[in-house]
């Protein structure tokens, strides 16, 4: 499902114009991005959490040049689904 599909689905279910729904969806995603960039996590009860994870420094290999490189410590965004959400997906997929 793409962002356009999500906008169409919300517009169809609510009767709100697609342009308004698109602006709302984009504002929602911008809010999440801004929070994560600032180091704050976002918790959506019943859906999941958008969190910032710390990755430790590690050594990697460039196979084509046969050299090692050091990847410094860094932070990445991550999504952790809520347990209720996970269980609903498991039940739906299992029954299909």
N, C-alpha and C positions, 0 to 999 in steps of 0.2 A: 504494500500500500504506500503510495506516495503522498506528499503534502497536498497535492491537488485533489487526490482521492479523499483525504481527510476533510478538506474544505468542502467538497461536494457533499459528502455524507452529513456533515454538521448542518450545512445549508438546507439539505433535503429534510432532515429530522426536525429542525427548529423553525424553518420558514424565514430565516434571516438571509439577507442578500449575500452572495458569494464574496463580494468585495469587502464587506464588513467582517465576515468570518475570516477571510484571509488576513486582514489587518490584525485581528484578534489573535489568530494562531501565531503569526510572526512576532507579535508583541510578547506572547507567552514564551516563545522560544528565546527571544532576546533577553527576557527577564532571567531565564534559567542560565543562559550563557554569561550574563553579567554577574550573577551570583557566584557561579563557579570560577570565573576569572578573578573575583575578589577573594576566593578561598572559602566561600560559604557554601554549605550543602543545601539542597532543596529536597524537602520531604513532602510527598503527596500520599496521604493516608489511603490505603487500599489499592494503590497503584505501584508505588515504588519510590526509590530515592536516587537522586542525581548527586553523586559525591565526587570529591577530588581525592584521587589516590596518589600516594607517593611511591615512586619506583626507585629502587636503590641503584647505586652506581654498579656497573657491570662491565666485564670484558667481552667483546664480541670479535668475530673473525670476518674479514673480507676475503672470501674464498677465491675470487678471481685474481686478486693481487697477492694472496697468501700473506696477509698482514693482520695484526691484531689492532683493534681500536678500543678505546675506553669510552663507554657511553656514560655521561655524567648523571647524577641523581636528577630526577625530573618528576613533574606532576602531570597526571592525565585525568580527564573526566571519565566517569564510569557510571553505569546505571545498575542498580540492584532492585529487582522486582520484589514487591510485597509477597508474603507467604500466601495470602488469600488469592492473589493474582496468579501465582505459580500453580496453585492447586486447581484453579478454574481452567487454566490452559491444559494442564495434565489430563484432567477429566474429559475435556472436549476432544483432545487429540486421541485419547485412548478409546473413546466411544465412536470415533469415525472410522 
